[in-house]
Amino acid sequence: MRASRAVPLGVLGAGAACFAYATLVERNSFRLRRCEIPVLPAGARPLKVLHLSDAHLTPDQLRKIEWMHDLAELEPDLVVNTGDSISHPEALPAYLYAVAPLLDVPGVFVLGSNDRYAPVAKNPLRYLLPGDKGVELKRPQSLPWRELSEAMTARGWLDLDNRRGRLEVGGLTVEFGGVDDSHIDLDRYDDIAGAVDPAADAHLGVLHSPEPRVLDRFVADGYTAMFAGHTHGGQVCVPGYGALVTNCGIDRARVKGLSRYGNAWLHVSAGLGTSPYAPFRFACPPEATLVTLVPHT
C-alpha cells in the first residue's frame, strides 16, 4: 500500500517542481539569441536587426523592463517589433521606458491582438485542439493601442499594419511590407500587394502571426526575409520533441528561430512574455534576437 501511494506522490511532486520552475525561473530567464540571414547585396555592410516580440508587458514586470531597456547596448541598426508589446491598460509608460533608447534607432512595427485587447482568462487545454484559439471566459478590455502606435511613429518608427514603407539604414535602402494581426483577421495583404522594388537593397516582410497564407504572398512578391512572433515558441515544449502547439497555421518545425520558407527566410521570435493568465514557460525561455543581415553568396 505504501509503495503504491509513493508513485502518485512522486509524480505530483515532480509536476509541482516543473510548474514552479516554469513559473518562477524560466519565465524570467531572458535570453538573447543571434543569427545571420544572407539577403544583402554583395559587398554591403552587415546590418544588425534587433527583433522584439510578445513582451506582453504589465507595469510590475520590472526585471523584464530593465532587460529590454539594456538591449540598446547592442547598438542595432534597425529594430523590428512584431507586436503584443503590452498586456495591461497601464503598461504603456513601462513599455515606452523599456524601449526608450531604441526609439532613437530606425524601427518598424506591427500590432498584435494583445496590443488592442487585454488578455482574458481562457482554458489553456483548448490550445491542444487543432484549429482552436482558446475559449474566452470573459469579454476583453480595450488597451491604449492608438497611443502606443502614435508614440512609436512620433519617434520615426514605421507603422506597417497593412502598409508598405522604406527606410535608409546603415547606408542601405530597406523596403518593408507589413500586415496587421491575422490571428484576429485584421490582415489586408491586398492593400500592400505587388512586387518589391528591385532598386532597394533589402526587402523585409513584417507580421505578427506567421500564417502560411500570408507568408506565401510575401514570398510571391519577392520579399527575401520575414519577421514574425505570436507563437511564443510554443511556450511549453517537451525536450527532444519541441513545441506541442504553434497557435497558428505554421508547422511545429518553424515555431521559433530561423528557417527557410520557399525562396525566403523566416524568423519567428519565441517572444519575451506570456499572458498573465498563463505565466509559465518550459524548455522555451523568453528571448529577443539580434539578427545580422549579411551579403548573400
C-alpha positions as CSV (number, residue, x, y, z in Angstrom):
1,M,0.0,0.0,0.0
2,R,2.8,2.4,0.9
3,A,4.6,1.7,-2.3
4,S,1.5,2.2,-4.4
5,R,1.0,5.6,-2.9
6,A,4.6,6.6,-3.3
7,V,4.4,6.6,-7.1
8,P,1.5,9.1,-7.4
9,L,3.1,11.3,-4.7
10,G,6.3,11.3,-6.7
11,V,4.5,12.3,-9.9
12,L,2.7,15.1,-8.1
13,G,6.0,16.3,-6.6
14,A,7.7,16.3,-10.0
15,G,4.8,18.1,-11.5
16,A,4.8,20.8,-8.8
17,A,8.6,21.2,-9.2
18,C,8.2,21.7,-13.0
19,F,5.4,24.2,-12.6
20,A,7.4,26.2,-10.0
21,Y,10.4,26.2,-12.4
22,A,8.3,27.2,-15.4
23,T,6.6,30.0,-13.4
24,L,9.3,31.4,-11.2
25,V,12.6,30.6,-13.1
26,E,12.4,30.1,-16.8
27,R,9.7,32.7,-17.4
28,N,12.2,35.3,-16.1
29,S,15.3,33.9,-17.7
30,F,15.6,36.3,-20.6
31,R,17.9,35.3,-23.4
32,L,19.5,37.0,-26.4
33,R,19.8,34.8,-29.5
34,R,21.8,35.6,-32.6
35,C,21.6,34.5,-36.2
36,E,22.5,35.7,-39.7
37,I,20.4,36.0,-42.8
38,P,22.2,36.3,-46.2
39,V,20.0,38.8,-48.0
40,L,22.1,41.9,-48.7
41,P,23.9,42.7,-52.0
42,A,27.5,41.6,-52.4
43,G,29.9,43.9,-50.7
44,A,27.2,45.5,-48.4
45,R,28.0,46.3,-44.8
46,P,26.2,43.9,-42.4
47,L,23.1,45.3,-40.7
48,K,22.2,44.4,-37.1
49,V,18.4,44.0,-36.7
50,L,17.0,43.6,-33.2
51,H,13.8,41.6,-33.3
52,L,11.4,42.1,-30.4
53,S,8.1,40.4,-30.0
54,D,5.4,39.4,-27.5
55,A,6.7,41.3,-24.5
56,H,3.1,41.3,-23.0
57,L,4.3,43.9,-20.6
58,T,2.5,44.7,-17.4
59,P,3.6,47.6,-15.1
60,D,5.0,45.4,-12.4
61,Q,7.4,43.4,-14.6
62,L,10.5,45.4,-13.5
63,R,13.1,42.8,-14.4
64,K,11.8,42.4,-18.0
65,I,11.5,46.2,-18.4
66,E,15.1,46.8,-17.4
67,W,16.4,43.9,-19.5
68,M,14.7,45.4,-22.6
69,H,16.0,48.8,-21.7
70,D,19.6,47.5,-21.8
71,L,19.2,46.0,-25.3
72,A,20.2,49.3,-26.7
73,E,23.8,48.4,-25.7
74,L,23.8,46.0,-28.7
75,E,23.8,49.1,-30.9
76,P,21.4,47.7,-33.5
77,D,21.0,49.4,-36.9
78,L,17.3,48.6,-37.0
79,V,14.5,47.4,-34.6
80,V,11.7,45.2,-35.8
81,N,8.8,44.8,-33.3
82,T,6.3,42.2,-34.3
83,G,3.6,43.1,-31.7
84,D,1.9,42.1,-28.5
85,S,4.0,44.7,-26.6
86,I,1.6,45.4,-23.8
87,S,-1.0,43.4,-21.8
88,H,-2.3,45.9,-19.3
89,P,-4.2,49.2,-19.6
90,E,-1.5,51.0,-17.6
91,A,1.5,49.3,-19.3
92,L,2.2,52.0,-22.0
93,P,4.6,54.1,-19.8
94,A,6.5,50.9,-18.8
95,Y,6.9,49.9,-22.5
96,L,8.0,53.3,-23.6
97,Y,10.6,53.3,-20.9
98,A,11.8,49.8,-21.9
99,V,12.3,50.8,-25.5
100,A,13.3,54.5,-24.9
101,P,16.9,54.2,-26.1
102,L,15.8,52.1,-29.1
103,L,13.4,54.7,-30.3
104,D,16.5,56.7,-31.4
105,V,17.2,53.8,-33.8
106,P,15.3,53.3,-37.1
107,G,12.4,50.9,-36.4
108,V,9.3,49.3,-37.8
109,F,6.4,47.6,-36.0
110,V,3.1,45.9,-36.4
111,L,0.5,45.3,-33.7
112,G,-0.8,42.1,-32.2
113,S,-4.2,41.3,-30.7
114,N,-3.0,41.9,-27.2
115,D,-1.9,45.4,-28.0
116,R,-5.6,46.2,-28.7
117,Y,-7.2,44.0,-26.0
118,A,-6.0,42.8,-22.6
119,P,-5.6,39.0,-22.3
120,V,-8.6,37.3,-20.9
121,A,-9.0,34.1,-19.0
122,K,-9.1,31.0,-21.3
123,N,-8.9,27.3,-20.8
124,P,-5.3,26.7,-22.0
125,L,-6.0,23.0,-22.7
126,R,-8.2,24.1,-25.6
127,Y,-5.0,25.2,-27.5
128,L,-4.2,21.5,-27.8
129,L,-7.2,21.0,-30.1
130,P,-6.5,21.6,-33.8
131,G,-7.6,25.0,-35.0
132,D,-8.8,26.1,-31.6
133,K,-7.8,29.6,-30.4
134,G,-9.0,29.0,-26.9
135,V,-12.3,29.9,-25.3
136,E,-12.5,33.3,-23.6
137,L,-14.2,33.2,-20.2
138,K,-14.9,37.0,-20.1
139,R,-15.0,40.0,-22.5
140,P,-11.7,41.6,-23.3
141,Q,-10.7,45.0,-22.1
142,S,-9.5,47.6,-24.7
143,L,-5.9,48.7,-24.4
144,P,-4.3,52.1,-25.5
145,W,-3.2,50.8,-28.9
146,R,-3.6,54.1,-30.7
147,E,-1.4,55.9,-28.1
148,L,1.1,53.0,-28.4
149,S,1.3,53.4,-32.2
150,E,1.4,57.2,-32.1
151,A,4.2,57.1,-29.5
152,M,6.4,55.0,-31.8
153,T,5.6,56.7,-35.0
154,A,6.3,60.1,-33.4
155,R,9.9,58.9,-32.9
156,G,10.2,57.8,-36.6
157,W,9.3,54.2,-36.4
158,L,7.2,53.0,-39.3
159,D,3.7,51.5,-38.6
160,L,3.5,48.6,-41.1
161,D,-0.1,47.5,-40.2
162,N,-1.3,46.8,-43.8
163,R,1.3,49.2,-45.1
164,R,4.5,49.4,-47.1
165,G,7.4,51.7,-46.4
166,R,11.1,52.1,-46.7
167,L,14.0,53.4,-44.5
168,E,17.6,54.3,-45.1
169,V,19.5,52.0,-42.7
170,G,23.3,51.9,-42.5
171,G,23.6,53.4,-45.9
172,L,21.3,50.9,-47.5
173,T,17.7,51.2,-48.7
174,V,15.4,48.7,-46.9
175,E,11.9,48.2,-48.3
176,F,9.2,46.8,-45.9
177,G,5.8,45.4,-46.2
178,G,3.6,44.5,-43.3
179,V,0.2,43.3,-42.3
180,D,-2.0,43.7,-39.2
181,D,-2.7,40.7,-37.0
182,S,-4.1,37.8,-39.0
183,H,-4.9,35.9,-35.7
184,I,-7.9,38.2,-35.3
185,D,-8.5,38.6,-39.1
186,L,-7.1,42.2,-39.4
187,D,-4.6,41.4,-42.2
188,R,-5.3,43.0,-45.5
189,Y,-2.5,41.9,-47.8
190,D,-4.3,43.2,-50.8
191,D,-3.5,46.7,-49.5
192,I,0.2,46.1,-49.9
193,A,0.3,43.6,-52.8
194,G,2.7,43.9,-55.6
195,A,6.3,43.1,-56.5
196,V,9.1,44.6,-54.4
197,D,11.2,47.4,-55.7
198,P,14.4,45.8,-57.2
199,A,16.2,49.1,-56.6
200,A,16.0,48.6,-52.8
201,D,18.9,46.8,-51.1
202,A,16.8,44.5,-48.9
203,H,13.1,43.5,-48.8
204,L,11.6,42.6,-45.4
205,G,8.1,41.3,-44.6
206,V,6.8,42.0,-41.1
207,L,3.7,40.3,-39.5
208,H,2.6,39.3,-36.0
209,S,1.2,35.8,-36.6
210,P,3.1,33.7,-39.2
211,E,0.1,32.4,-41.1
212,P,1.2,30.4,-44.2
213,R,-1.4,32.1,-46.4
214,V,0.2,35.5,-45.7
215,L,3.8,34.2,-45.8
216,D,3.1,32.7,-49.2
217,R,2.1,36.1,-50.6
218,F,5.2,37.8,-49.2
219,V,7.4,35.3,-50.9
220,A,5.4,35.6,-54.2
221,D,6.0,39.4,-54.2
222,G,9.8,39.0,-53.7
223,Y,10.4,39.6,-50.0
224,T,13.6,37.8,-49.0
225,A,13.2,37.8,-45.2
226,M,10.2,37.8,-43.0
227,F,9.9,38.5,-39.3
228,A,7.0,37.3,-37.1
229,G,6.1,36.5,-33.5
230,H,2.9,35.4,-31.8
231,T,3.8,31.7,-31.2
232,H,5.8,32.2,-28.0
233,G,7.9,29.4,-29.5
234,G,5.2,27.0,-28.3
235,Q,5.7,28.3,-24.7
236,V,5.6,24.8,-23.2
237,C,7.9,22.4,-25.0
238,V,9.0,18.8,-24.5
239,P,12.7,18.3,-24.6
240,G,13.6,16.1,-27.6
241,Y,10.2,16.8,-29.2
242,G,9.7,20.5,-29.2
243,A,6.5,22.6,-29.2
244,L,3.2,21.0,-28.6
245,V,1.3,23.7,-30.4
246,T,2.0,26.8,-32.5
247,N,-1.3,28.7,-32.0
248,C,-1.3,29.5,-35.8
249,G,-1.1,27.7,-39.1
250,I,2.7,27.4,-39.1
251,D,4.2,23.9,-38.7
252,R,6.0,23.0,-35.4
253,A,9.4,22.9,-37.1
254,R,9.1,26.7,-37.7
255,V,7.6,27.7,-34.3
256,K,10.7,29.7,-33.4
257,G,14.0,30.6,-34.8
258,L,15.3,30.9,-38.4
259,S,14.2,28.7,-41.2
260,R,13.8,28.6,-45.0
261,Y,10.4,29.4,-46.3
262,G,10.2,28.9,-50.1
263,N,12.7,31.3,-51.6
264,A,12.8,33.4,-48.5
265,W,14.0,33.3,-44.9
266,L,11.5,33.3,-42.0
267,H,12.5,34.4,-38.4
268,V,9.9,33.6,-35.7
269,S,10.6,35.1,-32.3
270,A,9.7,33.0,-29.3
271,G,9.0,36.3,-27.6
272,L,9.7,37.8,-24.2
273,G,6.4,37.3,-22.3
274,T,3.3,35.3,-21.6
275,S,-0.3,36.0,-21.0
276,P,-0.9,37.0,-17.3
277,Y,-3.3,34.0,-17.3
278,A,-0.6,31.5,-18.4
279,P,2.5,32.8,-16.6
280,F,4.9,30.0,-17.4
281,R,7.4,28.7,-19.9
282,F,9.1,25.3,-20.1
283,A,12.0,24.4,-22.3
284,C,11.3,27.6,-24.2
285,P,13.0,30.7,-22.5
286,P,11.8,34.2,-23.3
287,E,14.0,35.9,-25.9
288,A,14.9,38.7,-28.2
289,T,17.1,38.1,-31.2
290,L,19.9,40.1,-32.8
291,V,19.6,39.1,-36.5
292,T,22.5,40.2,-38.6
293,L,21.7,40.7,-42.3
294,V,24.8,39.9,-44.4
295,P,25.5,39.7,-48.1
296,H,24.2,36.7,-50.0
297,T,26.7,34.4,-51.7
